[in-house]
Amino acid sequence: MDKNSPNLVRNVIEKLCSLAHRGATTENERIAAKYLGEFVEGIGGKTEEQKFTTSVTYIYEIWWMIGLLIFGLCLIPYAKLAAFFIVTVAVVSTFLYLDWRSAWVMRFPPSKQSQNVIGKKAGQQVLPDPENKIILMAHYDSAPVSLLYLPSMVEGFARSLKFNMVNLLIVEIIAMLNCLGIARTFCAWAAYIYILYFAVQAVVTGFDFFKKGYTNGAADNATGVAVAIKTARRLWEKDIPAWDFELVLTGAEEVGMRGAKHYFKQNKDALKKVNTHVLNFDNIGAGKIKIITRTGSLTPVIYDGPLAKTALETAKAHKKYADITTGRWHTGDFDSLYFQRAGISSLTLSAQDENGLIPNLHRETDIIENLDFKTVELAADFASDIVMKLVGTK
């Protein structure tokens, strides 16, 4: 592809959306990775694929946790200590998993290969001791269609999460009382009720996926990929000493940001040695662009580093960015999570509607016809201006 093409954003999105989906670890995700390599080379870059092993979908991981929990509850009338141990493992693992921490279920089958696509400026000499580094990041895989992401469900996600956390604590108390021989009849009946409750949760989690499969992923996240690539092209065309600009397009984000996690683990020592900033793009298909300043489900993740501050200053300094404001997101999370938790200056740009929701999120309506290309192009301009201000050239 010609790097000077005026339709770069549209070309990237249309090419990715020509695939029915880009589900993590699928053949379509691998095809999408090859497409992206061609695009990056077409804008003056060189690429490499960073392969890693990941779960196929978060749905299977949730089923593992629910299955273990139900198994432990089934043992309550028959094996007190074993029931308590298994329920405890399930509860602790669930808390860790929902807070985006390492949990045992992440290593359970089925698992397959995914890949990140890493882009650098072609012909660029590796800086022996780069003073500064900017990573432009976006995931290119598409999500499973899920009932959990109906707008009505997303609006009540925080309440639902708290409700389920309370229920998990109650289940742990039930298992403990039973283990101590206290109110065993009550514990047995309560266990049966919770077995039914969690079985329903398992059905709801996977119902739409096995009925409808994956989304086409136009907004989530062909838009973010297009913005990242266009921003990279602009930066690679400039001569900015002492700054290393890298494009990181991640796979398996919809499994729990696995591509970003793998990239972080492989490079964290090097990233911490220099002045690193991670600018992530996710879901910029419709609505108003938001500077995401707070995420996290159980524990908050606050984005208040140099990159976030520069974004806020940039939005205030330009009339064309007057509608860009701060936002929060607590239904799932973004690839920037691992870097921000490690103290690396990070930020995600996303788009939300007037209710603070991401339109068409994880639904079959996430198609190219529902995109607002003006929003996508504005995000690319905004990202470029943020970086230029950060590096001191604007």
Buried (B, 14 or more C-beta within 10 A) or exposed (E): BEBEBEEBBBBBBBBBBEBBBBBBBBEBBBBBBEBBBEBBBBBBBBBEBBEBEBBBBBBBBBBBBBBBBBBBBBBBBEBBEBBBBBBBBBBBBBBBBBBBEEBBBBEBEEBBBBBBBBBBBEEEEEBEEBEBBBBBBBBBBBBBBBBBBEBEBBBEBEEBBEEBBEBBEEBBEBBBBBBEEEEBEEBBBBBBEBBEBBEEBBEEBBBBBEEEBBBBBBBBBBBBBBBBBBBBBBBBEEEBEEBBBBBBBBBBBBBBBBBBBBBBEEBBEEBEEBBBBBBBBBBBBBBBBBBBBBBBBBEEBEBEBEBBBBBBEBBEEBEEBEEBBBBBBBBBBBBBBBBBBBEBBBBBBBBBEEEEBBBBBBBBBBBBEBBBBEBBBBBBBBBBBBBBBBBEEE
